[in-house]
Amino acid sequence: MTGLLVVLLGAAAVLRLVVGESFGWPDAEVLQLRLDRLLNGLAVGAGLAVSGAVLQALLRNPLASPYLIGVSSGATLGVVVGKWLVGASVLGAAVGAKAGGVHLMALSGALGTLAVVYVLSQKSGWVDPIGLLLVGVIVNAINGAAIMAMTYLVQPADQANIAVWMMGYLFDDVPRPMIGVVLVVVALCTAVAACLGRAMDIATLTDAEAESLGVNLPRLRLGLFVLAAVCISSTVVLAGPIGFVGLICPHLVRLLVGPANRWVVLGSALAGSALVVAADATVKAIDVGQGLMPLGVLTAVIGGPVFLVLLRPQIGRAT
């Protein structure tokens, strides 16, 4: 089944290379631009999907995702705060010495949101799945309000840039070294998560059962929280907040490869990359006279109905 995901990713990659202002194999200069955009999509899609797979296993909640529980908005808030503090262009946040500071702000926002959601959704030491989703929605709304407030405080000339970036785009002007760095970071996080797959399988049991099988749950949870936050913050710095990729890809992969988290993580990386790259090729082919459609719009159109299908069986389960 993983072979199917590889084929889908390959097809999406070829589609991304041949789709542009004109359909067909481009010349060398245009090909380089499309390759950069392809690598950008691979990094963003894999980072979002892997973080979603990790969060779902860690929180024992099939509805957990970076977007829905507010982690993506937390990273976004960190970037906007960094924009306000350092005054660098958001679209060029990866350039120069300020890049590390912006990424650290995004990481801080993601980790802070994860910690708040995790703590507030616990009851007697147990994380309530529906409670976590509700807390995440509220924290997401709070982050959104804070983002609007910080956007209001920046210079008027920068507000339009932030508004565009907030829609979720794969930008053509992202520096190639930054794309390479994020690709390496996401690949390392994916490899670490896959190696921790058996521990994540055991962690889906009760705390007592998991600890009796030799899993150090506090250390595992802390490590996976940091891993997910690193993936999310990296993708937000590259492309802004893009929703639903981290929710639907792990679920689709589980249908193909089963519940073993090692294969879910690896398959999610492939599926997320294929989805984002294919979505980017689609928006590149659609011309509505207003420039490129935001990638976040297309993922929301796909992911929203899928989320409702996933949520429906959970309603009333706690009663």
C-alpha positions in Angstrom: 0.0 0.0 0.0 2.9 2.4 0.6 3.8 1.8 -3.1 0.4 3.4 -4.0 1.3 6.5 -2.0 4.7 6.7 -3.7 3.0 6.5 -7.1 0.5 9.2 -6.1 3.3 11.4 -4.9 5.2 10.8 -8.2 2.2 11.7 -10.2 1.6 14.9 -8.2 5.2 15.9 -8.6 5.1 15.4 -12.4 1.8 17.3 -12.5 3.4 20.2 -10.6 6.3 20.4 -13.0 4.2 20.5 -16.2 1.4 22.8 -14.9 2.0 26.5 -15.1 0.9 29.5 -17.2 1.2 27.0 -20.1 0.9 23.2 -19.9 4.0 21.2 -20.8 7.6 20.5 -19.9 9.2 23.9 -19.2 12.6 25.3 -20.2 15.5 25.2 -17.8 14.8 28.5 -16.1 11.1 27.8 -15.5 11.9 24.2 -14.5 14.1 25.5 -11.7 11.4 27.7 -10.3 8.9 24.8 -10.4 11.3 22.5 -8.7 11.7 25.0 -5.9 8.0 25.2 -5.6 7.7 21.4 -5.7 10.3 21.0 -2.9 8.4 23.7 -0.9 5.2 21.7 -1.3 7.0 18.5 -0.2 8.3 20.1 2.9 5.0 21.7 3.9 2.8 18.7 3.1 5.1 16.2 4.9 5.5 18.5 8.0 1.8 19.1 8.4 0.8 15.4 7.9 3.5 14.0 10.2 2.6 16.4 12.9 -1.0 15.4 12.6 -0.2 11.7 12.8 2.0 12.4 15.9 -0.6 14.5 17.7 -3.4 11.9 17.0 -1.3 9.1 18.5 0.0 11.2 21.4 -3.4 12.7 22.4 -5.3 9.4 21.7 -7.7 11.5 19.7 -8.5 10.8 16.0 -9.7 14.4 15.5 -6.4 16.0 16.7 -4.6 18.1 14.1 -2.3 21.1 14.1 -5.0 23.3 12.6 -8.1 22.2 14.6 -6.5 22.2 18.1 -4.9 25.6 17.6 -1.3 24.7 17.2 -1.0 26.1 13.7 -2.6 29.4 14.8 -0.2 29.4 17.8 2.8 29.2 15.4 1.2 31.8 13.2 0.8 34.1 16.2 4.5 33.6 17.0 5.5 34.7 13.5 3.2 37.7 13.5 4.6 38.7 16.9 8.1 38.3 15.5 7.1 40.5 12.6 5.9 43.2 15.0 9.0 43.0 17.1 11.7 42.8 14.4 9.9 44.7 11.6 11.1 42.2 8.9 8.9 41.4 5.9 6.8 38.4 6.7 7.1 37.0 3.2 10.9 37.3 3.6 11.0 36.0 7.1 13.5 33.3 6.2 16.1 35.8 4.9 19.2 36.8 6.9 20.0 36.8 10.5 16.4 37.3 11.5 15.3 34.0 10.2 16.2 32.0 13.3 14.4 34.5 15.5 11.2 34.3 13.5 11.3 30.5 13.5 11.9 30.4 17.3 8.9 32.7 17.7 6.8 30.3 15.6 8.1 27.3 17.7 7.3 29.1 20.9 3.8 29.8 19.8 3.2 26.2 18.7 4.6 24.7 21.9 2.7 27.2 24.1 -0.6 26.4 22.4 0.1 22.6 22.7 0.8 23.0 26.4 -2.4 25.0 27.1 -4.6 22.7 25.1 -3.1 19.5 26.7 -3.4 20.8 30.2 -6.9 22.3 30.0 -8.4 19.2 28.3 -7.3 16.9 31.1 -9.6 15.6 33.8 -8.2 13.4 36.6 -5.1 12.9 34.5 -7.0 11.7 31.5 -7.3 13.6 28.2 -10.9 13.8 27.1 -11.0 13.5 23.3 -14.1 15.8 22.7 -12.9 18.1 25.5 -9.5 18.5 23.7 -11.3 19.4 20.5 -13.4 22.0 22.2 -10.5 23.5 24.1 -8.6 23.6 20.8 -11.4 25.4 19.1 -11.5 28.0 21.8 -7.7 28.4 22.0 -7.7 28.7 18.2 -10.2 31.5 18.4 -8.1 33.3 21.1 -5.0 33.0 18.9 -7.0 34.3 15.9 -8.1 37.4 17.9 -4.5 38.0 19.0 -3.3 37.6 15.4 -5.8 40.3 14.3 -4.7 42.6 17.1 -1.0 42.2 16.3 -1.8 42.7 12.6 -3.5 46.0 13.5 -0.4 47.1 15.3 2.1 46.6 12.4 2.8 49.2 9.8 -0.1 49.7 7.3 2.2 48.7 4.4 2.8 45.3 6.1 -0.8 44.5 6.8 -1.6 43.4 3.3 1.5 41.1 3.3 0.3 39.5 6.5 -3.2 39.1 5.2 -2.0 37.3 2.0 0.4 35.1 4.0 -2.4 34.1 6.4 -4.3 32.6 3.6 -1.7 29.9 3.1 0.4 30.1 0.0 3.5 28.4 -1.5 5.4 31.5 -2.5 7.8 31.7 -5.4 10.3 33.9 -3.6 11.1 31.6 -0.6 14.9 31.3 -0.5 16.2 28.0 -1.7 18.4 27.5 1.4 15.4 27.9 3.7 13.5 25.3 1.7 16.4 22.9 2.0 16.7 23.5 5.8 13.0 22.8 6.3 13.1 19.7 4.2 16.0 18.3 6.3 14.2 19.2 9.5 11.0 17.6 8.4 12.8 14.5 7.2 14.6 14.1 10.5 11.4 14.6 12.5 9.7 12.0 10.3 12.6 9.5 10.8 12.5 10.1 14.6 8.7 9.7 14.7 8.9 6.5 12.7 11.5 5.1 15.1 9.2 5.9 18.0 6.3 4.2 16.3 6.3 1.2 18.6 6.4 3.4 21.6 3.5 5.4 20.2 1.5 2.2 19.7 2.0 1.3 23.3 1.2 4.9 24.4 -2.3 4.5 23.0 -3.0 2.1 25.9 -3.8 3.4 29.3 -1.0 5.1 31.2 -0.6 2.2 33.6 -0.4 -0.4 30.8 2.0 1.7 28.8 4.4 2.2 31.8 4.2 -1.5 32.6 5.5 -2.2 29.1 8.5 0.0 29.7 7.4 3.2 28.0 8.5 6.4 29.8 5.3 8.4 29.0 6.4 11.8 30.3 9.6 11.7 28.2 7.8 10.4 25.2 5.1 13.0 25.3 7.5 15.8 25.8 9.7 14.6 22.9 6.7 14.2 20.6 5.2 17.5 21.5 8.5 19.2 20.6 8.7 17.2 17.4 5.2 18.1 16.3 5.8 21.8 17.2 9.0 21.9 15.2 7.3 20.5 12.1 4.3 22.9 12.4 6.4 26.0 13.0 8.7 25.1 10.0 5.7 24.8 7.7 4.1 28.0 9.0 7.3 30.0 8.4 7.4 28.6 4.8 3.8 28.8 3.7 1.6 30.3 6.4 -1.2 28.4 8.1 -2.7 25.6 5.9 -5.5 23.6 7.4 -6.8 20.1 7.3 -3.8 18.4 5.8 -2.7 17.2 9.2 -6.2 15.8 9.9 -7.2 13.9 6.8 -3.9 12.4 5.6 -3.2 10.3 8.7 -6.8 8.9 8.6 -6.5 8.0 4.9 -3.2 6.4 5.5 -4.6 4.3 8.3 -7.2 2.9 6.0 -4.4 1.8 3.6 -1.6 0.6 6.0 -3.4 -0.2 9.3 -3.0 1.3 12.7 0.8 0.8 13.3 2.1 4.3 13.9 5.5 3.7 12.2 3.8 3.1 8.9 1.2 5.8 9.6 3.9 8.4 10.0 5.8 7.4 6.9 2.7 7.1 4.9 1.4 10.4 6.1 4.6 12.1 5.0 4.0 10.7 1.5 0.3 11.5 1.5 0.7 15.0 2.8 3.3 15.8 0.3 1.2 14.4 -2.5 -1.9 16.4 -1.4 -0.1 19.7 -1.0 1.8 19.4 -4.3 -1.3 18.3 -6.2 -3.3 21.1 -4.6 -0.6 23.6 -5.6 -0.7 22.3 -9.2 -4.5 22.7 -9.2 -4.5 26.3 -7.9 -1.7 27.1 -10.5 -4.0 25.8 -13.3 -7.0 27.8 -12.1 -7.1 31.3 -13.3 -10.0 33.4 -11.9 -8.4 36.7 -12.8 -7.3 37.5 -9.3 -4.0 35.8 -9.2 -3.4 32.4 -7.6 -6.1 31.0 -5.3 -4.7 30.5 -1.8 -3.7 27.0 -1.1 -5.5 27.1 2.2 -8.8 27.6 0.4 -8.5 24.4 -1.6 -7.4 22.3 1.4 -10.3 23.7 3.4 -12.8 22.8 0.7 -11.5 19.2 0.7 -10.8 18.9 4.4 -14.0 20.5 5.8 -16.4 17.8 4.5 -14.0 15.1 5.4 -13.7 16.5 9.0 -17.5 16.5 9.3 -17.6 12.8 8.3 -14.9 12.0 10.9 -16.6 14.1 13.6 -20.1 12.6 13.2 -19.3 9.2 14.8 -17.7 10.9 17.8 -20.9 12.9 18.7 -22.6 11.5 21.7 -19.9 8.9 22.4 -19.1 10.4 25.8 -22.7 10.3 27.0 
